[in-house]
Amino acid sequence: METYQNTYYRQEQQAQQIMPYEQPQYYQPYGAAPAYSELEQEDRDKVNITIAIVSFLVPLAGWIISAQQKHEKPNAAGIYSQCAWIGFVLNLTIRLIMAIA
């Protein structure tokens, strides 16, 4: 059974034995998160205002969109969910006021 260090050193030695004209292959350690560039991170954090408005007006659609995008764009998904909850509570409040009046 190989340990993590033995596996890493073996992979490093294999990378050094590659011919100089070949592209070396680098391996990420087990469990390491992928590194995102700043542009990719900014793209992940963008919130589409149209989807936020639709989430506010149709809360069910907002929750579905939020569930779809929670892994790709976690910050945007949270905003869509918040818009959906605000729209739901506001709609419920208006309906209660209209029922009383």
C-alpha positions as CSV (number, residue, x, y, z in Angstrom):
1,M,0.0,0.0,0.0
2,E,1.5,3.3,-1.1
3,T,1.3,6.3,1.0
4,Y,0.5,9.7,-0.2
5,Q,4.1,10.9,-0.2
6,N,5.3,7.8,-2.1
7,T,2.7,8.4,-4.7
8,Y,3.5,12.0,-5.0
9,Y,7.3,11.4,-5.4
10,R,6.7,8.6,-8.0
11,Q,4.5,11.0,-10.0
12,E,7.1,13.7,-9.8
13,Q,9.9,11.4,-10.9
14,Q,7.7,10.3,-13.9
15,A,7.2,13.9,-14.8
16,Q,10.9,14.5,-14.8
17,Q,11.6,11.5,-17.0
18,I,9.4,12.9,-19.8
19,M,11.3,14.0,-23.0
20,P,12.1,17.7,-23.1
21,Y,9.8,18.3,-26.1
22,E,6.8,16.8,-24.3
23,Q,4.4,18.8,-22.2
24,P,5.0,17.7,-18.5
25,Q,1.9,16.5,-16.6
26,Y,1.3,17.9,-13.2
27,Y,-0.9,16.2,-10.7
28,Q,-3.0,17.9,-8.0
29,P,-2.7,16.4,-4.5
30,Y,-5.7,14.4,-3.4
31,G,-8.4,16.6,-2.0
32,A,-7.0,19.9,-3.3
33,A,-9.6,22.3,-4.5
34,P,-9.2,23.6,-8.1
35,A,-7.7,27.1,-8.3
36,Y,-9.9,29.7,-10.0
37,S,-8.5,32.8,-11.6
38,E,-9.9,36.2,-10.6
39,L,-11.9,36.4,-13.8
40,E,-13.5,33.1,-13.3
41,Q,-14.3,34.0,-9.7
42,E,-15.9,37.3,-10.8
43,D,-18.0,35.4,-13.4
44,R,-19.1,33.0,-10.7
45,D,-20.3,35.9,-8.5
46,K,-22.3,37.7,-11.2
47,V,-26.0,38.1,-10.5
48,N,-28.4,38.3,-13.4
49,I,-30.8,41.1,-12.6
50,T,-33.5,39.7,-14.9
51,I,-33.5,36.3,-13.1
52,A,-33.6,38.2,-9.7
53,I,-36.7,40.1,-10.9
54,V,-38.4,36.9,-12.2
55,S,-37.5,35.3,-8.8
56,F,-39.3,38.1,-7.0
57,L,-42.4,38.1,-9.2
58,V,-42.6,34.2,-9.4
59,P,-41.1,32.8,-6.2
60,L,-41.5,29.2,-7.3
61,A,-39.4,29.9,-10.4
62,G,-36.8,31.6,-8.2
63,W,-36.5,28.7,-5.9
64,I,-36.1,26.3,-8.8
65,I,-33.4,28.5,-10.4
66,S,-31.7,28.8,-7.1
67,A,-31.6,25.1,-6.6
68,Q,-30.2,24.6,-10.2
69,Q,-27.4,27.2,-9.8
70,K,-26.3,26.6,-6.2
71,H,-23.2,24.6,-7.2
72,E,-22.2,26.8,-10.2
73,K,-22.9,30.2,-8.8
74,P,-23.5,29.9,-5.0
75,N,-23.6,33.7,-4.4
76,A,-26.1,34.4,-7.2
77,A,-28.2,31.4,-6.1
78,G,-28.5,32.9,-2.6
79,I,-29.6,36.2,-4.1
80,Y,-32.3,34.5,-6.2
81,S,-33.5,32.6,-3.2
82,Q,-33.7,35.8,-1.2
83,C,-35.7,37.5,-3.9
84,A,-38.1,34.6,-4.1
85,W,-38.7,34.7,-0.3
86,I,-39.2,38.4,-0.3
87,G,-41.7,38.2,-3.2
88,F,-43.5,35.3,-1.4
89,V,-43.8,37.1,1.9
90,L,-44.8,40.4,0.2
91,N,-47.4,38.6,-1.9
92,L,-48.8,36.8,1.2
93,T,-49.0,40.1,3.1
94,I,-50.8,41.9,0.3
95,R,-53.3,39.0,0.0
96,L,-54.0,39.0,3.8
97,I,-54.5,42.8,3.7
98,M,-56.9,42.5,0.7
99,A,-58.8,39.7,2.5
100,I,-59.3,41.8,5.6
101,A,-60.3,45.0,3.8
